[in-house]
């Protein structure tokens, strides 16, 4: 995964430490993400997955270490990043159309006025996610899978170079999950994609690499992932790996 040319790296984390309420969430994290990567971020609850995403976005700052995105600070690079937060953290019942929701991705600072270009980019993103016939439909009238597509379109409407998704297939059925990942695979031809997922077995069919987060970070090509490696990543403290590939660990609630 790692090349000699430093210009190939779009995200660089160097010796990152982050604590939350006096508990270490991430320790000595070093991570290099190349242009065109398609990787899944996995790990136990509280292992630091969402924290890692927020650090890359510049929503929080590390206690120690440095982060560069496109050679800039995460905050300065944010306009080049599309972000889809966790489905469960959003109000799915607010009265807005699909177009309204996607346009939110074009908001800059406190400017609530949208230009013709903003609307065109929003329509293009909606169309790319196969939702153009629903552009005027109320968001709260959509199915779970359709809502996920709209939220991905919102993240895409700034034409980002990097797409970050926090559990994009939570609360959707298997077929919807397959369809969404097929769409993401196509999008990967023109952007770098990192996504948080609990279903290692499923995402391994699509992603190139797995970023395993459990306070520290280890990257593996999906072709090399096996039970022994997973147990090693979790320091032997993996509570279970069920047939649906979900994993959990006691004692952590943040991340």
Backbone torsions as a table, in degrees:
resi	resn	phi	psi	omega
1	UNK	NA	-27.7	-173.5
2	UNK	-97.3	135.0	-179.9
3	UNK	-116.4	166.0	-177.9
4	UNK	-77.8	-31.3	-176.8
5	UNK	-75.8	112.7	-176.7
6	UNK	-62.7	-22.9	-179.8
7	UNK	-69.5	-13.5	179.5
8	UNK	-76.7	-14.7	-176.6
9	UNK	-91.6	126.9	179.5
10	UNK	-97.6	-26.4	178.2
11	UNK	-130.3	130.6	178.8
12	UNK	-132.4	120.8	172.5
13	UNK	-115.0	127.2	-176.1
14	UNK	-123.9	112.8	173.9
15	UNK	54.3	50.5	-175.7
16	UNK	-83.7	132.2	171.7
17	UNK	-125.8	139.3	176.4
18	UNK	-148.2	130.5	178.7
19	UNK	-120.6	146.5	178.3
20	UNK	-126.8	118.0	-177.5
21	UNK	52.3	49.2	177.0
22	UNK	65.2	14.7	174.6
23	UNK	-114.6	127.0	179.2
24	UNK	-65.9	122.0	177.7
25	UNK	-98.0	-43.9	177.1
26	UNK	-128.7	137.8	-177.0
27	UNK	-133.7	125.0	173.2
28	UNK	49.6	52.4	-178.4
29	UNK	-88.7	124.7	173.7
30	UNK	-123.6	125.6	-174.3
31	UNK	-146.7	132.8	175.7
32	UNK	-124.3	124.6	179.4
33	UNK	-117.3	123.0	-179.3
34	UNK	-82.8	160.5	170.8
35	UNK	-60.3	134.9	177.8
36	UNK	83.8	5.0	178.2
37	UNK	-67.8	149.0	171.9
38	UNK	-133.6	101.4	-171.7
39	UNK	-130.5	148.4	175.1
40	UNK	-105.6	136.2	176.2
41	UNK	-98.0	117.5	-177.2
42	UNK	-126.5	163.9	177.4
43	UNK	155.5	172.6	-177.7
44	UNK	-70.3	160.1	174.6
45	UNK	-57.9	130.2	-178.4
46	UNK	85.3	1.3	-177.5
47	UNK	-75.9	-16.4	176.3
48	UNK	116.6	13.0	-175.3
49	UNK	-63.2	-54.9	-179.1
50	UNK	-66.1	-35.6	176.3
51	UNK	-59.0	-41.9	178.9
52	UNK	-61.0	-44.2	178.3
53	UNK	-61.2	-45.6	-177.7
54	UNK	-65.3	-33.6	176.4
55	UNK	-66.3	-43.2	179.4
56	UNK	-64.0	-34.8	179.3
57	UNK	-76.9	-15.5	-176.3
58	UNK	79.4	15.5	177.8
59	UNK	-74.4	-26.5	172.9
60	UNK	-134.3	160.5	-179.2
61	UNK	-113.9	144.9	178.5
62	UNK	-70.0	153.2	174.4
63	UNK	-74.2	-27.6	179.9
64	UNK	-153.1	148.9	177.6
65	UNK	102.1	177.7	-177.0
66	UNK	-130.7	149.1	178.7
67	UNK	-130.5	131.2	173.8
68	UNK	-126.8	136.2	174.1
69	UNK	-126.1	117.0	-173.0
70	UNK	56.0	34.1	178.2
71	UNK	76.9	7.6	-178.7
72	UNK	-123.2	172.8	173.4
73	UNK	-67.8	151.6	179.7
74	UNK	-55.0	-38.3	-178.9
75	UNK	-63.4	-41.5	-179.4
76	UNK	-72.8	-24.2	-178.1
77	UNK	-92.5	0.0	-169.9
78	UNK	-60.4	-32.0	-179.8
79	UNK	-66.9	-15.2	178.7
80	UNK	-95.6	3.8	-177.0
81	UNK	-117.5	130.9	171.7
82	UNK	-98.1	135.0	-174.1
83	UNK	-131.4	129.4	173.0
84	UNK	-116.7	110.2	-179.6
85	UNK	-72.6	175.7	-179.8
86	UNK	-61.4	133.9	178.7
87	UNK	-51.8	-42.3	-174.1
88	UNK	-67.7	-16.9	-177.1
89	UNK	-92.0	3.7	-176.3
90	UNK	-111.4	148.0	175.2
91	UNK	-82.4	108.7	-175.0
92	UNK	-85.5	0.3	-174.1
93	UNK	-112.3	6.5	-178.5
94	UNK	-70.3	146.6	-174.0
95	UNK	-79.8	89.7	178.9
96	UNK	-146.1	150.6	177.6
97	UNK	-81.5	168.3	175.9
98	UNK	-57.3	-43.0	179.1
99	UNK	-60.5	-42.8	179.6
100	UNK	-59.9	-44.8	-178.0
101	UNK	-63.9	-45.9	-178.0
102	UNK	-66.9	-36.8	178.4
103	UNK	-60.5	-26.7	178.3
104	UNK	-57.9	-26.3	177.9
105	UNK	-70.6	-11.0	178.6
106	UNK	-98.5	-0.5	-179.8
107	UNK	-63.5	136.4	176.0
108	UNK	-127.9	118.9	-177.9
109	UNK	55.3	-124.6	-177.4
110	UNK	-106.2	13.0	-178.3
111	UNK	-74.6	114.1	-178.1
112	UNK	-101.4	8.4	179.0
113	UNK	-98.9	130.6	-177.6
114	UNK	-108.4	132.2	-179.7
115	UNK	-83.2	173.6	176.1
116	UNK	-61.2	-38.2	178.1
117	UNK	-64.0	-41.1	177.5
118	UNK	-56.6	-46.3	-177.9
119	UNK	-67.8	-36.6	177.9
120	UNK	-66.1	-43.5	179.1
121	UNK	-64.5	-38.3	177.9
122	UNK	-64.1	-44.0	178.4
123	UNK	-63.2	-40.0	178.2
124	UNK	-61.9	-41.5	179.6
125	UNK	-67.1	-41.4	178.0
126	UNK	-61.6	-42.5	179.8
127	UNK	-64.8	-40.8	-178.6
128	UNK	-63.3	-29.8	178.2
129	UNK	-92.0	10.4	175.1
130	UNK	71.2	27.4	-175.4
131	UNK	-119.3	17.7	-173.4
132	UNK	-62.3	-32.4	179.9
133	UNK	-72.2	-10.3	-179.9
134	UNK	-106.3	10.6	-172.5
135	UNK	-54.7	-36.3	-178.3
136	UNK	-98.0	0.7	-178.6
137	UNK	-75.3	146.0	175.9
138	UNK	-63.8	131.6	-178.1
139	UNK	-57.5	-38.7	-177.1
140	UNK	-73.0	-4.3	177.7
141	UNK	-95.2	-2.5	-176.8
142	UNK	-85.2	159.7	173.5
143	UNK	-74.7	169.8	179.4
144	UNK	-58.9	-44.2	179.8
145	UNK	-65.9	-38.0	177.9
146	UNK	-66.4	-39.5	177.1
147	UNK	-61.7	-40.9	178.5
148	UNK	-61.1	-41.9	178.6
149	UNK	-62.0	-41.0	179.5
150	UNK	-64.6	-40.9	-179.9
151	UNK	-68.1	-32.8	174.3
152	UNK	-69.1	-39.4	176.9
153	UNK	-60.6	-39.7	177.2
154	UNK	-59.4	-40.9	179.7
155	UNK	-69.9	-23.9	-175.5
156	UNK	-90.3	-17.2	-166.2
157	UNK	-72.3	-3.9	171.7
158	UNK	-97.7	10.8	-177.1
159	UNK	50.4	59.4	-174.9
160	UNK	-72.4	158.9	174.1
161	UNK	-89.7	-23.0	178.0
162	UNK	-129.7	136.0	177.2
163	UNK	-116.3	121.7	178.4
164	UNK	-112.8	125.7	-178.2
165	UNK	-128.8	126.8	-179.0
166	UNK	-101.0	100.9	-178.3
167	UNK	53.7	61.8	-176.5
168	UNK	-67.7	-17.4	-177.8
169	UNK	-111.8	19.1	176.8
170	UNK	-65.8	139.2	174.0
171	UNK	66.1	27.2	173.8
172	UNK	-123.8	158.7	-178.4
173	UNK	-78.5	172.2	-172.6
174	UNK	-62.4	-42.1	-178.9
175	UNK	-65.2	-40.1	176.9
176	UNK	-62.9	-40.1	177.9
177	UNK	-61.2	-44.0	177.6
178	UNK	-60.2	-45.0	-178.6
179	UNK	-63.9	-42.0	-179.6
180	UNK	-64.5	-41.6	-179.3
181	UNK	-70.5	-31.2	174.7
182	UNK	-63.6	-40.9	177.0
183	UNK	-63.8	-44.3	-179.7
184	UNK	-64.1	-37.0	178.4
185	UNK	-61.7	-39.7	176.8
186	UNK	-66.7	-40.4	179.1
187	UNK	-64.8	-28.7	-177.8
188	UNK	-63.1	-17.3	179.0
189	UNK	-67.6	-18.5	-178.8
190	UNK	-127.6	4.6	177.3
191	UNK	-156.6	157.6	175.2
192	UNK	-80.9	136.0	-177.2
193	UNK	-128.3	127.9	171.5
194	UNK	-122.9	131.3	179.4
195	UNK	-138.4	142.5	175.2
196	UNK	-85.9	133.5	178.7
197	UNK	-147.4	149.6	174.2
198	UNK	-96.9	-12.0	-173.1
199	UNK	-103.8	79.9	-176.6
200	UNK	-60.3	-39.6	-178.4
201	UNK	-62.3	-40.3	-178.5
202	UNK	-73.2	-50.2	-173.6
203	UNK	-68.2	-21.3	-179.6
204	UNK	-62.3	-20.7	178.1
205	UNK	-72.1	-19.4	-172.2
206	UNK	-115.5	-42.1	-172.6
207	UNK	-82.2	160.7	-179.8
208	UNK	-87.9	-33.5	-176.0
209	UNK	-139.8	158.2	175.8
210	UNK	-119.5	123.7	177.3
211	UNK	-99.3	105.8	-176.4
212	UNK	-91.4	121.9	-174.7
213	UNK	-118.3	117.5	173.1
214	UNK	-149.9	76.0	-170.1
215	UNK	70.4	-49.5	172.6
216	UNK	-105.6	172.0	-175.4
217	UNK	-124.7	131.6	176.2
218	UNK	-129.9	133.7	179.7
219	UNK	-107.6	134.8	177.3
220	UNK	-132.0	138.2	167.1
221	UNK	-62.4	142.8	-177.7
222	UNK	-60.9	-27.0	-178.9
223	UNK	-66.6	-18.0	-177.1
224	UNK	-104.2	-2.1	-177.2
225	UNK	-70.9	131.7	174.5
226	UNK	-151.3	174.8	-176.4
227	UNK	-59.0	-38.9	-178.3
228	UNK	-65.6	-42.4	178.8
229	UNK	-64.6	-41.9	-179.7
230	UNK	-61.7	-44.0	178.6
231	UNK	-63.5	-37.2	179.1
232	UNK	-66.2	-41.0	178.8
233	UNK	-60.5	-39.7	-178.3
234	UNK	-88.2	14.0	176.4
235	UNK	54.5	33.4	178.0
236	UNK	74.0	4.4	-175.4
237	UNK	-105.8	23.5	178.0
238	UNK	-75.9	122.2	-175.8
239	UNK	-73.2	-40.0	-179.0
240	UNK	-162.9	149.6	168.2
241	UNK	-128.7	95.0	-176.5
242	UNK	-77.7	175.7	-177.7
243	UNK	-64.6	-19.9	177.5
244	UNK	-91.3	8.0	172.5
245	UNK	69.9	13.7	176.3
246	UNK	-80.0	147.3	-179.8
247	UNK	-133.5	150.3	-179.7
248	UNK	-143.9	157.9	-179.5
249	UNK	-143.1	135.4	-176.4
250	UNK	-78.0	153.8	168.0
251	UNK	97.8	-1.8	-179.3
252	UNK	-130.5	137.4	179.9
253	UNK	-130.3	0.4	-178.7
254	UNK	-120.4	135.1	174.8
255	UNK	139.2	NA	NA
